[in-house]
Amino acid sequence: MARAQRDLTEGPIAGTLLRFAVPTLLANILQSLNASINTIWIGRFLGEKALAATANATNVIFLAFALMFGFGMAAMILVGQHIGRKDLDGARRAIGAGLGLILCMAFLMMAAGIGLTDKLLHLLGTPADARPLASAYLKVMLLNLPFSAVLVLLMMSLRGIGDAMTPLWFMILGIVLDAGLNPLFIAGIGPFPELGIVGSGVATLIANIVGMAGLLLVVYGRDLPIRLRGAEFRYLLPRPALLRLVVSRGVMMGMQMVVATISALVMVGLVNHAGVAATAAYGVAFQLWNYIQMPAMAIGAAVSAMAAQNIGAGRWDRVGAITRSGLLFNLVLTGALITLLTYFDRPVLGLFLGADSPAIPIAQRIQLIAGWSFIFSGATLVFFGTTRANGAVIAPVAIMFVGLVVCRLGFAVGMQPALHFDALWWAFPFGSLFTLALSSLYYARGGWRKNVLVDAAERAEQPAD
């Protein structure tokens, strides 16, 4: 086996899970910090119109990535299950199918997006004075789609074979390049051309191209199971049955992100009715929640990778232990973060709002009522991480829709006559607890264990009679 590859079907479970989750957690933190740094550069050099432009363009890019993320996750799970079975050719068939599909989707979305950029921004209600900047920025970011799609797929596939450190190192490289080149291209510092908001997109494009090329060199230099050579490049055009399998799982995994995004956007609209101070307070609380959720997201990803290999190897006894370890780590890490932010809430909120802001008491109340609900949602991510590792996708999407849209938003609207605007904050624990109850029930009693995804993939690879 290659030096960075790890067999996740042997050895201690809790320690392996933690060692696998920490690099993923660091990568998530760095990715968020990179977005924040780039926002600072754009705001300082170009002002509010440019910030509004990037915010609107980012919505379009996020929706495109939601679908491609789903395909990448489906490929990662198939790669992991094949690795668990020691089936290297099967792993390469899976990465070939994922790569061919994600490249096709990326080029189609890039071409369609560039042609429809102005119409998309109009549909989003982008302010007229920010629309030219948003159009220029979005077109550059759409050019970035094929490179970033391959980069994300490679990182996820590396995690599928048990390597969480290599994606972290290349995440660091990409962030250094992106954050470092942003001001140079925006302002035209030194020999660099002054490109304004387009320069920010160009910096991201360069960072992703370098990252993708570097990862490909590592994959081929180490001769990892996800590399393709010679006749294996035919795997980029998978059999229709395998393609349908990857597409069906990928679309539904992407839909989980879409459901979460729609719920968040509607909640923002509801909070806006509470006034400017409440909106500002919620905005800051939401920023903090992004960091609170990161340990659970990393643990959920690690659980998926470990569970996929063990399901492929038929080690169902370890799958249950992996899930229990994930739940424990979520409780400890997420609970510790919530406790710290609750205890030091005023100084932390003051960093965003100013020490004397009237929004601080509102933000404190939001955090007190809603913050602890992320222990529940983190546990849900662990359950979903396990069931997703065997390709179960329809039930998680349905559960998320019921919990985040029906329960959370329904509570926020329906309970306002009794709780007033506190109903918005109580909606978070209500929806999260309901989602956790459904996800744990599905984990315990659902049929996600019956059909192993890798068996379906192997059947799809068989030639038709």
C-alpha positions in Angstrom: 0.0 0.0 0.0 1.1 3.6 -0.6 2.6 5.4 2.4 -0.3 7.8 3.0 -3.0 5.1 2.5 -4.6 3.7 5.6 -6.5 0.5 6.1 -9.6 1.6 8.0 -10.9 -2.0 8.5 -8.2 -2.9 11.2 -6.9 -1.4 14.4 -8.5 0.7 17.2 -11.6 2.5 16.1 -11.8 5.6 18.3 -8.2 6.6 17.8 -8.3 6.0 14.0 -11.6 8.0 13.7 -10.1 10.9 15.6 -6.9 10.9 13.6 -8.9 10.8 10.4 -11.3 13.5 11.5 -8.8 16.1 12.7 -7.2 16.8 9.3 -10.7 17.1 7.8 -11.7 19.5 10.6 -8.6 21.6 10.0 -9.3 21.7 6.2 -12.9 22.9 6.9 -11.6 25.6 9.2 -9.0 26.8 6.7 -11.5 26.8 3.9 -13.8 29.1 5.9 -11.0 31.3 6.9 -9.9 31.6 3.3 -13.4 32.7 2.3 -13.3 35.3 5.1 -9.9 36.6 4.1 -10.9 37.0 0.5 -14.0 38.8 1.6 -11.9 41.2 3.6 -9.6 41.9 0.6 -12.6 42.6 -1.7 -14.3 44.8 0.9 -11.2 46.9 1.7 -10.0 47.4 -1.9 -13.4 47.6 -3.7 -16.1 48.5 -1.2 -19.7 47.5 -0.5 -20.8 47.1 -4.1 -18.2 44.5 -4.7 -19.1 42.7 -1.5 -22.8 42.6 -2.6 -21.6 41.3 -6.0 -19.6 38.4 -4.6 -22.5 37.5 -2.2 -24.9 37.2 -5.1 -22.5 35.3 -7.4 -21.6 32.9 -4.5 -25.2 31.8 -4.3 -25.1 30.5 -7.9 -21.7 28.9 -7.5 -22.9 27.1 -4.3 -25.9 25.6 -6.0 -23.6 24.3 -8.8 -21.3 22.8 -6.2 -24.1 21.2 -4.3 -24.8 18.8 -7.2 -21.1 18.1 -7.9 -20.4 17.5 -4.2 -23.1 14.8 -4.3 -21.4 13.1 -7.2 -18.0 13.3 -5.4 -19.5 11.8 -2.3 -21.0 9.0 -4.2 -17.7 8.2 -5.9 -15.9 8.4 -2.5 -18.2 5.9 -0.9 -17.8 3.5 -3.9 -14.0 3.9 -3.8 -14.0 3.2 0.0 -16.2 0.1 -0.3 -14.0 -1.3 -3.1 -10.8 -0.6 -1.0 -12.4 -2.4 1.9 -12.7 -5.4 -0.4 -9.1 -5.0 -1.7 -10.6 -4.5 -5.2 -8.3 -1.9 -6.7 -9.8 -2.3 -10.2 -13.3 -1.7 -8.8 -12.0 1.5 -7.0 -10.6 2.7 -10.3 -13.9 2.0 -12.1 -15.6 4.1 -9.4 -13.2 7.0 -9.7 -13.4 6.8 -13.5 -17.2 7.0 -13.4 -17.2 9.9 -10.9 -14.5 11.8 -12.8 -16.2 11.4 -16.2 -19.6 12.5 -14.8 -18.3 15.4 -12.7 -16.2 16.8 -15.6 -19.2 16.6 -18.0 -21.4 18.3 -15.5 -18.8 21.0 -14.7 -18.3 21.9 -18.4 -22.1 21.9 -19.0 -22.8 24.2 -16.0 -19.8 26.4 -16.9 -21.1 27.0 -20.5 -24.7 27.4 -19.5 -23.9 29.6 -16.5 -21.7 32.0 -18.5 -24.4 32.3 -21.2 -27.1 32.9 -18.6 -25.2 34.9 -16.0 -27.1 38.1 -16.4 -30.5 36.4 -16.3 -29.5 34.4 -13.2 -28.4 37.5 -11.4 -31.7 39.2 -12.4 -33.7 36.3 -11.0 -31.7 36.5 -7.7 -32.7 40.2 -7.4 -29.1 41.4 -7.5 -29.1 45.2 -6.9 -28.7 47.0 -10.2 -25.6 48.9 -9.2 -23.8 45.7 -8.2 -24.9 43.6 -11.2 -22.0 44.5 -13.5 -19.5 43.5 -10.9 -21.4 40.4 -10.0 -21.6 39.4 -13.7 -17.8 39.8 -14.2 -17.0 37.9 -11.0 -19.4 35.1 -11.6 -18.1 34.4 -15.1 -14.6 34.0 -13.9 -15.8 31.7 -11.1 -17.7 29.6 -13.6 -14.5 29.1 -15.6 -13.1 27.7 -12.4 -15.7 24.9 -12.1 -13.9 22.0 -14.0 -10.7 22.5 -12.1 -12.3 22.9 -8.7 -14.6 19.9 -9.4 -11.6 17.6 -10.1 -9.8 19.0 -7.1 -12.7 18.3 -4.8 -13.2 14.8 -6.3 -9.6 13.9 -5.8 -9.6 15.1 -2.2 -12.7 13.1 -1.4 -11.4 10.0 -3.1 -8.1 10.2 -1.2 -10.2 10.2 2.0 -12.0 7.2 0.6 -8.8 5.2 0.5 -7.9 6.3 4.0 -5.7 9.4 3.4 -6.9 12.5 5.1 -3.5 14.3 5.4 -2.7 14.8 1.7 -6.0 16.8 1.1 -5.1 18.9 4.1 -1.6 19.8 2.8 -3.1 20.8 -0.6 -5.9 22.7 1.1 -3.1 24.7 2.9 -1.3 25.3 -0.4 -4.5 26.5 -2.2 -5.4 28.9 0.7 -1.9 30.4 0.7 -2.0 31.0 -3.1 -5.6 32.2 -3.1 -5.4 34.6 -0.1 -1.9 35.7 -1.2 -2.8 36.4 -4.9 -6.1 38.1 -4.1 -4.8 41.6 -3.2 -2.1 41.4 -5.9 -4.6 40.8 -8.7 -7.3 43.0 -7.3 -5.2 46.1 -6.8 -2.5 45.5 -9.4 0.4 45.3 -6.9 3.9 45.0 -8.4 4.0 43.2 -11.7 0.4 42.0 -11.5 -2.3 43.6 -13.6 -5.1 45.5 -11.8 -8.2 43.4 -12.4 -10.5 44.6 -9.7 -13.1 42.0 -8.6 -12.2 39.8 -11.5 -8.7 39.5 -9.9 -10.3 37.7 -6.9 -11.7 35.1 -9.3 -8.4 34.8 -11.2 -6.6 34.1 -7.9 -9.0 31.3 -7.0 -8.7 29.9 -10.5 -4.9 29.8 -10.2 -5.0 28.3 -6.8 -7.3 25.5 -7.9 -5.3 24.7 -11.1 -2.1 24.4 -9.0 -3.8 22.3 -6.4 -5.4 20.0 -9.0 -2.1 19.5 -10.8 -0.2 18.9 -7.5 -2.7 16.3 -6.4 -2.5 14.5 -9.7 1.3 14.4 -9.4 0.9 12.9 -5.9 -1.7 10.3 -7.1 0.5 9.1 -10.0 3.8 9.5 -8.2 2.6 7.2 -5.4 0.7 5.0 -7.8 -2.5 5.2 -5.6 -5.6 3.1 -6.2 -7.5 6.1 -7.7 -5.1 6.6 -10.6 -6.0 5.6 -14.2 -3.5 4.4 -16.7 -3.7 3.1 -20.3 -6.8 1.1 -20.9 -8.2 2.2 -17.6 -9.1 5.6 -19.0 -12.1 3.8 -20.6 -13.6 3.9 -17.1 -14.3 7.6 -17.7 -17.2 6.3 -19.9 -18.9 3.9 -17.5 -21.6 1.5 -18.4 -25.1 3.1 -18.3 -26.1 1.0 -15.3 -23.1 2.2 -13.2 -23.7 5.8 -14.4 -27.3 5.6 -13.3 -26.1 4.3 -9.9 -23.7 7.1 -9.4 -26.1 9.8 -10.7 -29.0 8.5 -8.5 -26.9 8.6 -5.3 -25.1 11.8 -6.2 -28.2 13.8 -7.0 -29.8 12.9 -3.7 -26.7 13.6 -1.7 -26.5 17.0 -3.4 -30.1 17.5 -2.5 -29.3 17.4 1.2 -27.2 20.5 0.7 -30.0 22.2 -1.3 -32.6 21.4 1.4 -30.3 22.9 4.1 -29.6 26.0 2.0 -33.3 26.6 1.2 -34.2 26.3 4.9 -31.4 28.7 5.9 -32.5 31.3 3.2 -36.2 31.1 4.4 -35.1 31.5 8.0 -33.1 34.7 7.1 -36.3 36.1 5.5 -38.3 35.4 8.7 -35.6 37.0 10.9 -35.6 40.1 8.7 -39.1 40.9 10.0 -37.7 41.1 13.5 -35.8 44.3 12.7 -32.2 45.4 11.9 -30.8 44.6 15.3 -32.2 41.1 15.3 -31.0 40.5 11.8 -27.5 41.6 12.7 -27.5 39.5 15.8 -28.7 36.4 13.9 -26.0 37.1 11.2 -23.3 37.0 13.8 -24.7 33.9 15.6 -24.9 32.2 12.2 -21.2 32.9 11.6 -20.4 31.3 15.0 -22.6 28.4 14.2 -20.5 27.7 11.1 -17.6 27.0 13.3 -19.6 25.1 16.0 -20.8 22.7 13.3 -17.3 22.0 11.9 -16.3 19.2 14.3 -19.5 17.3 13.6 -19.1 17.8 9.9 -15.5 16.4 10.0 -16.6 13.5 12.2 -19.5 12.7 9.9 -17.1 12.7 6.9 -14.6 10.5 8.8 -17.4 8.1 9.8 -18.5 7.8 6.2 -15.0 7.0 5.0 -14.4 4.4 7.8 -17.8 2.9 7.5 -17.6 2.6 3.7 -14.3 0.5 3.9 -15.7 -1.7 6.7 -19.0 -2.3 4.8 -17.0 -3.3 1.8 -15.0 -5.7 3.9 -18.2 -7.1 5.5 -17.1 -5.8 9.0 -20.5 -4.8 10.2 -19.4 -5.2 13.8 -17.0 -2.3 13.4 -19.6 -0.2 11.6 -21.7 0.0 14.8 -18.6 0.8 16.9 -17.6 3.5 14.4 -21.0 5.2 14.8 -20.9 5.1 18.6 -17.4 6.6 18.6 -18.6 9.3 16.2 -21.5 10.1 18.5 -19.2 10.4 21.5 -16.7 12.6 19.8 -19.6 14.9 18.6 -20.9 15.2 22.1 -17.5 16.1 23.6 -16.2 18.4 20.8 -19.4 20.2 19.9 -20.5 20.4 23.5 -17.2 21.9 24.5 -17.4 24.6 21.8 -20.9 25.5 22.7 -20.0 25.7 26.4 -17.0 28.0 25.6 -19.1 30.3 23.3 -21.8 30.5 25.9 -19.4 31.4 28.7 -17.5 33.9 26.7 -20.4 35.0 24.5 -20.2 38.8 25.1 -16.5 39.3 24.3 -16.8 37.0 21.2 -19.9 38.8 19.9 -18.3 42.1 20.6 -15.6 41.3 18.0 -18.3 41.4 15.4 -20.8 43.9 16.7 -18.8 46.3 18.9 -18.9 46.3 22.6 -21.9 48.6 22.9 -24.0 47.3 20.1 -27.8 46.9 20.9 -27.6 43.6 18.9 -25.4 41.9 21.5 -28.2 41.0 24.0 -30.3 39.6 21.2 -27.3 37.6 19.9 -26.7 36.3 23.5 -30.3 35.1 23.7 -30.2 33.5 20.3 -27.0 31.6 21.3 -28.5 30.6 24.6 -31.7 29.2 23.1 -30.5 27.8 19.8 -26.8 27.2 20.2 -27.0 23.9 22.1 -29.2 22.4 19.4 -26.1 21.7 17.3 -25.3 18.8 19.5 -28.5 17.2 18.1 -27.7 18.1 14.5 -24.1 16.9 14.9 -25.4 13.5 16.1 -27.7 13.5 13.0 -24.6 14.0 10.8 -23.0 11.0 12.4 -26.0 8.8 11.7 -26.3 10.1 8.2 -22.5 9.6 7.7 -23.0 5.9 8.5 -26.1 5.2 6.4 -24.7 7.3 3.5 -21.6 5.0 3.6 -23.8 2.3 2.1 -25.5 4.6 -0.4 -28.7 5.3 1.5 -29.8 8.7 0.3 -33.5 9.0 -0.1 -34.4 8.6 3.6 -31.8 11.2 4.8 -33.1 13.8 2.3 -36.7 13.1 3.4 -35.7 13.4 7.1 -33.9 16.6 6.4 -36.8 18.1 4.6 -39.2 17.1 7.4 -36.9 18.3 10.1 -35.5 21.5 8.6 -38.4 22.7 6.4 -41.6 21.3 7.9 -40.7 21.2 11.6 -38.2 24.1 12.0 -39.8 26.6 9.6 -43.3 25.5 10.7 -42.5 26.0 14.3 -40.9 29.4 13.6 -44.0 30.6 11.8 -46.7 28.8 13.8 -45.5 29.6 17.3 -44.8 33.3 16.8 -48.3 34.3 18.2 -47.3 32.6 21.5 -43.5 33.1 21.7 -43.2 36.2 19.5 -39.7 36.3 17.8 -38.3 33.8 20.3 -40.2 31.2 18.2 -37.4 31.7 15.5 -34.7 30.7 18.0 -36.7 27.9 19.6 -37.3 26.5 16.1 -33.7 25.3 16.0 -33.7 22.9 18.9 -37.2 21.8 18.0 -36.3 20.9 14.4 -32.9 19.5 15.3 -34.4 17.2 18.0 -37.1 16.0 15.6 -34.5 15.3 12.9 -32.2 13.4 15.4 -35.2 11.2 16.4 -36.0 10.3 12.8 -32.3 9.7 11.8 -31.6 7.5 14.9 -34.8 5.5 14.2 -33.8 5.1 10.5 -30.3 4.0 11.6 -31.7 1.4 14.0 -34.7 0.1 12.1 -34.2 1.3 8.5 -33.3 -1.0 5.6 -30.0 0.7 4.7 -28.0 -2.4 5.6 -29.8 -4.8 3.2 -28.1 -4.1 -0.1 -24.4 -3.2 -0.1 -23.7 -0.4 -2.6 -20.5 -2.0 -4.0 -22.5 -5.2 -4.9 -24.9 -3.0 -7.0 -21.8 -1.4 -8.6 -20.3 -4.8 -9.5 -23.6 -5.9 -11.0 -23.7 -2.7 -13.0 -20.3 -3.4 -14.4 -21.4 -6.8 -15.8 -21.9 -6.9 -19.5 -25.5 -7.2 -20.6 -26.6 -10.6 -21.9 
